[in-house]
Amino acid sequence: MPEGPLRGHSFHHSTMESSLAPSAIASSPNAKTGSRAAEGLYLQGSLREHLAKAKPLLAECGGMLCLLDSLADAEGQVHPMAGLMPGQARMQKRLAALGLQALDWPEGPLRGHSFHHSTMETPLAPTAIASNPNAKTGSRAAEGLYIQGSLRASYVHHYFPSNPEAVARFFSVGEPR
């Protein structure tokens, strides 16, 4: 059970579970291939319903990839994904990004990190771009934050204790007080 501002909130921490908590987190930190990530597609109806009710959903890294239209594995084979966020991703044979991230959510700043072997294209404009203290000028190491309705998606693995109040505000949207 979370402490402080997150007390009383339940979080769904895997795209592979069979039910959704009132607020959800979609994360799949090890989505190595499209077929493996697609195993979570049976959740598509539940996730679509969750978003239709304007409940907050945070999709981090592989969780974001699962929500896209498609994912190409490192050999180029394209796999359909949930189609809940427009765009496509491509797995890389080498590390695509690694680093600390500081990202300004509408509710306040959060810190985290990125570590992924994929690239992603979406027509959505990022609401914010993270700062990365280790990034070289012009590098693609600073990650974007994408917001579509109650969905928030990024490659960033957020460190909730960096701003628990901001996280609690996001996950309590639409909940009775």
mmCIF file of the C-alpha atoms, coordinates in Angstrom:
data_MODEL
# 
_entry.id   MODEL 
# 
loop_
_atom_site.group_PDB 
_atom_site.id 
_atom_site.type_symbol 
_atom_site.label_atom_id 
_atom_site.label_alt_id 
_atom_site.label_comp_id 
_atom_site.label_asym_id 
_atom_site.label_entity_id 
_atom_site.label_seq_id 
_atom_site.pdbx_PDB_ins_code 
_atom_site.Cartn_x 
_atom_site.Cartn_y 
_atom_site.Cartn_z 
_atom_site.occupancy 
_atom_site.B_iso_or_equiv 
_atom_site.pdbx_formal_charge 
_atom_site.auth_seq_id 
_atom_site.auth_comp_id 
_atom_site.auth_asym_id 
_atom_site.auth_atom_id 
_atom_site.pdbx_PDB_model_num 
ATOM 1   C CA . MET A 1 1   ? 0.000   0.000   0.000   1.00 0.00 ? 1   MET A CA 1 
ATOM 2   C CA . PRO A 1 2   ? 1.489   3.379   -0.985  1.00 0.00 ? 2   PRO A CA 1 
ATOM 3   C CA . GLU A 1 3   ? 2.258   5.851   1.782   1.00 0.00 ? 3   GLU A CA 1 
ATOM 4   C CA . GLY A 1 4   ? 1.619   9.608   1.946   1.00 0.00 ? 4   GLY A CA 1 
ATOM 5   C CA . PRO A 1 5   ? -0.451  11.193  -0.843  1.00 0.00 ? 5   PRO A CA 1 
ATOM 6   C CA . LEU A 1 6   ? -0.754  7.846   -2.642  1.00 0.00 ? 6   LEU A CA 1 
ATOM 7   C CA . ARG A 1 7   ? -2.348  6.054   0.338   1.00 0.00 ? 7   ARG A CA 1 
ATOM 8   C CA . GLY A 1 8   ? -5.721  4.596   -0.575  1.00 0.00 ? 8   GLY A CA 1 
ATOM 9   C CA . HIS A 1 9   ? -4.992  4.457   -4.314  1.00 0.00 ? 9   HIS A CA 1 
ATOM 10  C CA . SER A 1 10  ? -4.612  1.136   -6.032  1.00 0.00 ? 10  SER A CA 1 
ATOM 11  C CA . PHE A 1 11  ? -2.436  0.837   -9.094  1.00 0.00 ? 11  PHE A CA 1 
ATOM 12  C CA . HIS A 1 12  ? -2.401  -1.721  -11.867 1.00 0.00 ? 12  HIS A CA 1 
ATOM 13  C CA . HIS A 1 13  ? 1.283   -2.264  -12.593 1.00 0.00 ? 13  HIS A CA 1 
ATOM 14  C CA . SER A 1 14  ? 1.311   -4.707  -15.492 1.00 0.00 ? 14  SER A CA 1 
ATOM 15  C CA . THR A 1 15  ? -0.217  -4.957  -18.921 1.00 0.00 ? 15  THR A CA 1 
ATOM 16  C CA . MET A 1 16  ? -0.462  -8.710  -18.365 1.00 0.00 ? 16  MET A CA 1 
ATOM 17  C CA . GLU A 1 17  ? -3.053  -8.697  -15.545 1.00 0.00 ? 17  GLU A CA 1 
ATOM 18  C CA . SER A 1 18  ? -6.703  -9.500  -16.167 1.00 0.00 ? 18  SER A CA 1 
ATOM 19  C CA . SER A 1 19  ? -8.427  -6.575  -14.432 1.00 0.00 ? 19  SER A CA 1 
ATOM 20  C CA . LEU A 1 20  ? -7.914  -2.855  -14.036 1.00 0.00 ? 20  LEU A CA 1 
ATOM 21  C CA . ALA A 1 21  ? -7.782  -0.818  -10.856 1.00 0.00 ? 21  ALA A CA 1 
ATOM 22  C CA . PRO A 1 22  ? -9.573  2.575   -10.773 1.00 0.00 ? 22  PRO A CA 1 
ATOM 23  C CA . SER A 1 23  ? -6.324  4.137   -11.972 1.00 0.00 ? 23  SER A CA 1 
ATOM 24  C CA . ALA A 1 24  ? -3.942  2.169   -14.118 1.00 0.00 ? 24  ALA A CA 1 
ATOM 25  C CA . ILE A 1 25  ? -0.305  1.997   -15.011 1.00 0.00 ? 25  ILE A CA 1 
ATOM 26  C CA . ALA A 1 26  ? 0.640   0.137   -18.162 1.00 0.00 ? 26  ALA A CA 1 
ATOM 27  C CA . SER A 1 27  ? 4.247   -0.869  -18.096 1.00 0.00 ? 27  SER A CA 1 
ATOM 28  C CA . SER A 1 28  ? 6.132   -3.636  -19.778 1.00 0.00 ? 28  SER A CA 1 
ATOM 29  C CA . PRO A 1 29  ? 9.794   -2.930  -19.126 1.00 0.00 ? 29  PRO A CA 1 
ATOM 30  C CA . ASN A 1 30  ? 11.015  -5.886  -21.133 1.00 0.00 ? 30  ASN A CA 1 
ATOM 31  C CA . ALA A 1 31  ? 9.003   -5.911  -24.366 1.00 0.00 ? 31  ALA A CA 1 
ATOM 32  C CA . LYS A 1 32  ? 11.748  -7.567  -26.432 1.00 0.00 ? 32  LYS A CA 1 
ATOM 33  C CA . THR A 1 33  ? 9.594   -8.638  -29.371 1.00 0.00 ? 33  THR A CA 1 
ATOM 34  C CA . GLY A 1 34  ? 6.278   -7.599  -30.828 1.00 0.00 ? 34  GLY A CA 1 
ATOM 35  C CA . SER A 1 35  ? 4.763   -11.050 -30.369 1.00 0.00 ? 35  SER A CA 1 
ATOM 36  C CA . ARG A 1 36  ? 5.692   -11.020 -26.663 1.00 0.00 ? 36  ARG A CA 1 
ATOM 37  C CA . ALA A 1 37  ? 4.230   -7.529  -26.186 1.00 0.00 ? 37  ALA A CA 1 
ATOM 38  C CA . ALA A 1 38  ? 1.115   -8.527  -28.114 1.00 0.00 ? 38  ALA A CA 1 
ATOM 39  C CA . GLU A 1 39  ? 0.345   -11.213 -25.501 1.00 0.00 ? 39  GLU A CA 1 
ATOM 40  C CA . GLY A 1 40  ? -1.216  -8.389  -23.468 1.00 0.00 ? 40  GLY A CA 1 
ATOM 41  C CA . LEU A 1 41  ? -3.708  -7.501  -26.196 1.00 0.00 ? 41  LEU A CA 1 
ATOM 42  C CA . TYR A 1 42  ? -6.507  -9.387  -24.480 1.00 0.00 ? 42  TYR A CA 1 
ATOM 43  C CA . LEU A 1 43  ? -6.597  -6.337  -22.224 1.00 0.00 ? 43  LEU A CA 1 
ATOM 44  C CA . GLN A 1 44  ? -7.468  -4.068  -25.142 1.00 0.00 ? 44  GLN A CA 1 
ATOM 45  C CA . GLY A 1 45  ? -11.202 -3.969  -24.350 1.00 0.00 ? 45  GLY A CA 1 
ATOM 46  C CA . SER A 1 46  ? -10.602 -3.236  -20.665 1.00 0.00 ? 46  SER A CA 1 
ATOM 47  C CA . LEU A 1 47  ? -8.101  -0.506  -21.456 1.00 0.00 ? 47  LEU A CA 1 
ATOM 48  C CA . ARG A 1 48  ? -10.400 1.046   -24.056 1.00 0.00 ? 48  ARG A CA 1 
ATOM 49  C CA . GLU A 1 49  ? -13.261 1.050   -21.517 1.00 0.00 ? 49  GLU A CA 1 
ATOM 50  C CA . HIS A 1 50  ? -10.955 2.503   -18.836 1.00 0.00 ? 50  HIS A CA 1 
ATOM 51  C CA . LEU A 1 51  ? -9.999  5.384   -21.141 1.00 0.00 ? 51  LEU A CA 1 
ATOM 52  C CA . ALA A 1 52  ? -13.607 5.887   -22.310 1.00 0.00 ? 52  ALA A CA 1 
ATOM 53  C CA . LYS A 1 53  ? -14.532 6.527   -18.670 1.00 0.00 ? 53  LYS A CA 1 
ATOM 54  C CA . ALA A 1 54  ? -11.765 9.182   -18.556 1.00 0.00 ? 54  ALA A CA 1 
ATOM 55  C CA . LYS A 1 55  ? -9.891  7.255   -15.878 1.00 0.00 ? 55  LYS A CA 1 
ATOM 56  C CA . PRO A 1 56  ? -6.175  8.082   -15.689 1.00 0.00 ? 56  PRO A CA 1 
ATOM 57  C CA . LEU A 1 57  ? -3.846  5.676   -17.448 1.00 0.00 ? 57  LEU A CA 1 
ATOM 58  C CA . LEU A 1 58  ? -0.066  6.003   -17.331 1.00 0.00 ? 58  LEU A CA 1 
ATOM 59  C CA . ALA A 1 59  ? 1.767   4.032   -20.019 1.00 0.00 ? 59  ALA A CA 1 
ATOM 60  C CA . GLU A 1 60  ? 5.510   3.825   -19.421 1.00 0.00 ? 60  GLU A CA 1 
ATOM 61  C CA . CYS A 1 61  ? 8.037   2.541   -21.950 1.00 0.00 ? 61  CYS A CA 1 
ATOM 62  C CA . GLY A 1 62  ? 6.868   -0.916  -23.120 1.00 0.00 ? 62  GLY A CA 1 
ATOM 63  C CA . GLY A 1 63  ? 3.383   -0.148  -21.799 1.00 0.00 ? 63  GLY A CA 1 
ATOM 64  C CA . MET A 1 64  ? 3.276   2.783   -24.232 1.00 0.00 ? 64  MET A CA 1 
ATOM 65  C CA . LEU A 1 65  ? 4.443   0.511   -27.062 1.00 0.00 ? 65  LEU A CA 1 
ATOM 66  C CA . CYS A 1 66  ? 1.607   -1.928  -26.304 1.00 0.00 ? 66  CYS A CA 1 
ATOM 67  C CA . LEU A 1 67  ? -0.940  0.861   -26.762 1.00 0.00 ? 67  LEU A CA 1 
ATOM 68  C CA . LEU A 1 68  ? 0.362   1.909   -30.210 1.00 0.00 ? 68  LEU A CA 1 
ATOM 69  C CA . ASP A 1 69  ? -1.079  0.823   -33.558 1.00 0.00 ? 69  ASP A CA 1 
ATOM 70  C CA . SER A 1 70  ? 1.870   -1.432  -34.399 1.00 0.00 ? 70  SER A CA 1 
ATOM 71  C CA . LEU A 1 71  ? 5.302   -2.603  -33.315 1.00 0.00 ? 71  LEU A CA 1 
ATOM 72  C CA . ALA A 1 72  ? 8.002   -3.898  -35.652 1.00 0.00 ? 72  ALA A CA 1 
ATOM 73  C CA . ASP A 1 73  ? 10.447  -6.350  -34.132 1.00 0.00 ? 73  ASP A CA 1 
ATOM 74  C CA . ALA A 1 74  ? 14.206  -6.097  -34.731 1.00 0.00 ? 74  ALA A CA 1 
ATOM 75  C CA . GLU A 1 75  ? 13.864  -8.288  -37.839 1.00 0.00 ? 75  GLU A CA 1 
ATOM 76  C CA . GLY A 1 76  ? 11.235  -5.941  -39.310 1.00 0.00 ? 76  GLY A CA 1 
ATOM 77  C CA . GLN A 1 77  ? 8.141   -8.095  -38.786 1.00 0.00 ? 77  GLN A CA 1 
ATOM 78  C CA . VAL A 1 78  ? 5.217   -5.801  -37.927 1.00 0.00 ? 78  VAL A CA 1 
ATOM 79  C CA . HIS A 1 79  ? 2.843   -6.805  -35.131 1.00 0.00 ? 79  HIS A CA 1 
ATOM 80  C CA . PRO A 1 80  ? -0.535  -5.155  -34.502 1.00 0.00 ? 80  PRO A CA 1 
ATOM 81  C CA . MET A 1 81  ? -0.859  -3.638  -31.053 1.00 0.00 ? 81  MET A CA 1 
ATOM 82  C CA . ALA A 1 82  ? -3.843  -2.264  -29.090 1.00 0.00 ? 82  ALA A CA 1 
ATOM 83  C CA . GLY A 1 83  ? -4.414  0.821   -31.276 1.00 0.00 ? 83  GLY A CA 1 
ATOM 84  C CA . LEU A 1 84  ? -5.253  3.055   -28.303 1.00 0.00 ? 84  LEU A CA 1 
ATOM 85  C CA . MET A 1 85  ? -2.489  5.565   -29.081 1.00 0.00 ? 85  MET A CA 1 
ATOM 86  C CA . PRO A 1 86  ? -1.690  6.528   -32.674 1.00 0.00 ? 86  PRO A CA 1 
ATOM 87  C CA . GLY A 1 87  ? 1.745   5.566   -33.881 1.00 0.00 ? 87  GLY A CA 1 
ATOM 88  C CA . GLN A 1 88  ? 4.203   2.785   -34.425 1.00 0.00 ? 88  GLN A CA 1 
ATOM 89  C CA . ALA A 1 89  ? 7.438   1.637   -32.857 1.00 0.00 ? 89  ALA A CA 1 
ATOM 90  C CA . ARG A 1 90  ? 10.416  -0.335  -34.082 1.00 0.00 ? 90  ARG A CA 1 
ATOM 91  C CA . MET A 1 91  ? 12.623  -2.494  -31.886 1.00 0.00 ? 91  MET A CA 1 
ATOM 92  C CA . GLN A 1 92  ? 16.363  -1.934  -32.322 1.00 0.00 ? 92  GLN A CA 1 
ATOM 93  C CA . LYS A 1 93  ? 19.183  -4.427  -31.931 1.00 0.00 ? 93  LYS A CA 1 
ATOM 94  C CA . ARG A 1 94  ? 21.102  -1.833  -29.939 1.00 0.00 ? 94  ARG A CA 1 
ATOM 95  C CA . LEU A 1 95  ? 20.179  0.417   -27.053 1.00 0.00 ? 95  LEU A CA 1 
ATOM 96  C CA . ALA A 1 96  ? 18.215  3.410   -28.368 1.00 0.00 ? 96  ALA A CA 1 
ATOM 97  C CA . ALA A 1 97  ? 18.215  5.560   -25.212 1.00 0.00 ? 97  ALA A CA 1 
ATOM 98  C CA . LEU A 1 98  ? 19.541  5.521   -21.688 1.00 0.00 ? 98  LEU A CA 1 
ATOM 99  C CA . GLY A 1 99  ? 19.578  8.283   -19.126 1.00 0.00 ? 99  GLY A CA 1 
ATOM 100 C CA . LEU A 1 100 ? 18.146  10.222  -16.260 1.00 0.00 ? 100 LEU A CA 1 
ATOM 101 C CA . GLN A 1 101 ? 15.074  12.297  -17.088 1.00 0.00 ? 101 GLN A CA 1 
ATOM 102 C CA . ALA A 1 102 ? 13.344  15.292  -15.485 1.00 0.00 ? 102 ALA A CA 1 
ATOM 103 C CA . LEU A 1 103 ? 9.878   15.820  -16.943 1.00 0.00 ? 103 LEU A CA 1 
ATOM 104 C CA . ASP A 1 104 ? 7.326   18.565  -16.253 1.00 0.00 ? 104 ASP A CA 1 
ATOM 105 C CA . TRP A 1 105 ? 3.887   17.021  -15.870 1.00 0.00 ? 105 TRP A CA 1 
ATOM 106 C CA . PRO A 1 106 ? 0.920   19.428  -15.750 1.00 0.00 ? 106 PRO A CA 1 
ATOM 107 C CA . GLU A 1 107 ? 0.668   18.546  -12.025 1.00 0.00 ? 107 GLU A CA 1 
ATOM 108 C CA . GLY A 1 108 ? 4.361   19.238  -11.325 1.00 0.00 ? 108 GLY A CA 1 
ATOM 109 C CA . PRO A 1 109 ? 7.870   18.009  -12.134 1.00 0.00 ? 109 PRO A CA 1 
ATOM 110 C CA . LEU A 1 110 ? 8.842   14.338  -11.907 1.00 0.00 ? 110 LEU A CA 1 
ATOM 111 C CA . ARG A 1 111 ? 12.123  12.542  -12.276 1.00 0.00 ? 111 ARG A CA 1 
ATOM 112 C CA . GLY A 1 112 ? 12.817  9.157   -13.737 1.00 0.00 ? 112 GLY A CA 1 
ATOM 113 C CA . HIS A 1 113 ? 14.973  7.353   -16.242 1.00 0.00 ? 113 HIS A CA 1 
ATOM 114 C CA . SER A 1 114 ? 14.788  5.887   -19.715 1.00 0.00 ? 114 SER A CA 1 
ATOM 115 C CA . PHE A 1 115 ? 16.257  2.636   -20.961 1.00 0.00 ? 115 PHE A CA 1 
ATOM 116 C CA . HIS A 1 116 ? 14.892  1.237   -24.189 1.00 0.00 ? 116 HIS A CA 1 
ATOM 117 C CA . HIS A 1 117 ? 15.708  -0.620  -27.371 1.00 0.00 ? 117 HIS A CA 1 
ATOM 118 C CA . SER A 1 118 ? 13.041  0.947   -29.578 1.00 0.00 ? 118 SER A CA 1 
ATOM 119 C CA . THR A 1 119 ? 12.147  4.084   -31.459 1.00 0.00 ? 119 THR A CA 1 
ATOM 120 C CA . MET A 1 120 ? 8.606   5.425   -31.687 1.00 0.00 ? 120 MET A CA 1 
ATOM 121 C CA . GLU A 1 121 ? 6.747   7.664   -34.121 1.00 0.00 ? 121 GLU A CA 1 
ATOM 122 C CA . THR A 1 122 ? 3.400   9.244   -33.299 1.00 0.00 ? 122 THR A CA 1 
ATOM 123 C CA . PRO A 1 123 ? 1.402   12.102  -34.796 1.00 0.00 ? 123 PRO A CA 1 
ATOM 124 C CA . LEU A 1 124 ? 0.807   13.339  -31.236 1.00 0.00 ? 124 LEU A CA 1 
ATOM 125 C CA . ALA A 1 125 ? 2.852   16.386  -30.292 1.00 0.00 ? 125 ALA A CA 1 
ATOM 126 C CA . PRO A 1 126 ? 4.689   15.953  -27.004 1.00 0.00 ? 126 PRO A CA 1 
ATOM 127 C CA . THR A 1 127 ? 3.151   17.989  -24.196 1.00 0.00 ? 127 THR A CA 1 
ATOM 128 C CA . ALA A 1 128 ? 6.595   18.245  -22.604 1.00 0.00 ? 128 ALA A CA 1 
ATOM 129 C CA . ILE A 1 129 ? 10.152  17.191  -23.388 1.00 0.00 ? 129 ILE A CA 1 
ATOM 130 C CA . ALA A 1 130 ? 12.284  15.899  -20.536 1.00 0.00 ? 130 ALA A CA 1 
ATOM 131 C CA . SER A 1 131 ? 15.629  17.344  -19.678 1.00 0.00 ? 131 SER A CA 1 
ATOM 132 C CA . ASN A 1 132 ? 18.497  14.901  -19.416 1.00 0.00 ? 132 ASN A CA 1 
ATOM 133 C CA . PRO A 1 133 ? 21.578  16.078  -17.501 1.00 0.00 ? 133 PRO A CA 1 
ATOM 134 C CA . ASN A 1 134 ? 23.771  13.559  -19.339 1.00 0.00 ? 134 ASN A CA 1 
ATOM 135 C CA . ALA A 1 135 ? 22.512  14.235  -22.870 1.00 0.00 ? 135 ALA A CA 1 
ATOM 136 C CA . LYS A 1 136 ? 24.835  15.642  -25.484 1.00 0.00 ? 136 LYS A CA 1 
ATOM 137 C CA . THR A 1 137 ? 23.587  18.650  -27.413 1.00 0.00 ? 137 THR A CA 1 
ATOM 138 C CA . GLY A 1 138 ? 21.378  17.513  -30.271 1.00 0.00 ? 138 GLY A CA 1 
ATOM 139 C CA . SER A 1 139 ? 20.963  13.957  -28.954 1.00 0.00 ? 139 SER A CA 1 
ATOM 140 C CA . ARG A 1 140 ? 17.588  12.212  -28.824 1.00 0.00 ? 140 ARG A CA 1 
ATOM 141 C CA . ALA A 1 141 ? 18.086  11.197  -25.185 1.00 0.00 ? 141 ALA A CA 1 
ATOM 142 C CA . ALA A 1 142 ? 15.446  13.568  -23.774 1.00 0.00 ? 142 ALA A CA 1 
ATOM 143 C CA . GLU A 1 143 ? 12.048  11.812  -23.835 1.00 0.00 ? 143 GLU A CA 1 
ATOM 144 C CA . GLY A 1 144 ? 8.627   13.245  -24.664 1.00 0.00 ? 144 GLY A CA 1 
ATOM 145 C CA . LEU A 1 145 ? 5.423   13.151  -22.625 1.00 0.00 ? 145 LEU A CA 1 
ATOM 146 C CA . TYR A 1 146 ? 2.289   12.475  -24.684 1.00 0.00 ? 146 TYR A CA 1 
ATOM 147 C CA . ILE A 1 147 ? -1.203  13.221  -23.414 1.00 0.00 ? 147 ILE A CA 1 
ATOM 148 C CA . GLN A 1 148 ? -4.376  12.066  -25.154 1.00 0.00 ? 148 GLN A CA 1 
ATOM 149 C CA . GLY A 1 149 ? -7.499  12.440  -23.026 1.00 0.00 ? 149 GLY A CA 1 
ATOM 150 C CA . SER A 1 150 ? -6.842  10.649  -19.730 1.00 0.00 ? 150 SER A CA 1 
ATOM 151 C CA . LEU A 1 151 ? -3.885  8.731   -21.221 1.00 0.00 ? 151 LEU A CA 1 
ATOM 152 C CA . ARG A 1 152 ? -0.377  9.856   -20.347 1.00 0.00 ? 152 ARG A CA 1 
ATOM 153 C CA . ALA A 1 153 ? 2.461   8.070   -22.157 1.00 0.00 ? 153 ALA A CA 1 
ATOM 154 C CA . SER A 1 154 ? 6.243   8.310   -22.220 1.00 0.00 ? 154 SER A CA 1 
ATOM 155 C CA . TYR A 1 155 ? 9.380   6.217   -22.429 1.00 0.00 ? 155 TYR A CA 1 
ATOM 156 C CA . VAL A 1 156 ? 10.233  7.596   -18.982 1.00 0.00 ? 156 VAL A CA 1 
ATOM 157 C CA . HIS A 1 157 ? 10.068  5.200   -16.037 1.00 0.00 ? 157 HIS A CA 1 
ATOM 158 C CA . HIS A 1 158 ? 8.829   7.708   -13.469 1.00 0.00 ? 158 HIS A CA 1 
ATOM 159 C CA . TYR A 1 159 ? 10.175  7.765   -9.940  1.00 0.00 ? 159 TYR A CA 1 
ATOM 160 C CA . PHE A 1 160 ? 6.956   8.523   -8.022  1.00 0.00 ? 160 PHE A CA 1 
ATOM 161 C CA . PRO A 1 161 ? 8.733   9.574   -4.779  1.00 0.00 ? 161 PRO A CA 1 
ATOM 162 C CA . SER A 1 162 ? 10.279  12.520  -6.684  1.00 0.00 ? 162 SER A CA 1 
ATOM 163 C CA . ASN A 1 163 ? 6.861   14.235  -6.488  1.00 0.00 ? 163 ASN A CA 1 
ATOM 164 C CA . PRO A 1 164 ? 4.198   12.038  -4.847  1.00 0.00 ? 164 PRO A CA 1 
ATOM 165 C CA . GLU A 1 165 ? 1.708   14.922  -4.687  1.00 0.00 ? 165 GLU A CA 1 
ATOM 166 C CA . ALA A 1 166 ? 1.785   15.386  -8.477  1.00 0.00 ? 166 ALA A CA 1 
ATOM 167 C CA . VAL A 1 167 ? 1.328   11.648  -9.031  1.00 0.00 ? 167 VAL A CA 1 
ATOM 168 C CA . ALA A 1 168 ? -1.576  11.543  -6.565  1.00 0.00 ? 168 ALA A CA 1 
ATOM 169 C CA . ARG A 1 169 ? -3.260  14.498  -8.321  1.00 0.00 ? 169 ARG A CA 1 
ATOM 170 C CA . PHE A 1 170 ? -3.007  12.739  -11.683 1.00 0.00 ? 170 PHE A CA 1 
ATOM 171 C CA . PHE A 1 171 ? -4.358  9.418   -10.429 1.00 0.00 ? 171 PHE A CA 1 
ATOM 172 C CA . SER A 1 172 ? -7.173  10.994  -8.422  1.00 0.00 ? 172 SER A CA 1 
ATOM 173 C CA . VAL A 1 173 ? -8.730  12.777  -11.426 1.00 0.00 ? 173 VAL A CA 1 
ATOM 174 C CA . GLY A 1 174 ? -12.368 11.801  -11.670 1.00 0.00 ? 174 GLY A CA 1 
ATOM 175 C CA . GLU A 1 175 ? -12.438 10.003  -8.319  1.00 0.00 ? 175 GLU A CA 1 
ATOM 176 C CA . PRO A 1 176 ? -15.096 10.979  -5.793  1.00 0.00 ? 176 PRO A CA 1 
ATOM 177 C CA . ARG A 1 177 ? -13.722 13.064  -2.920  1.00 0.00 ? 177 ARG A CA 1 
# 
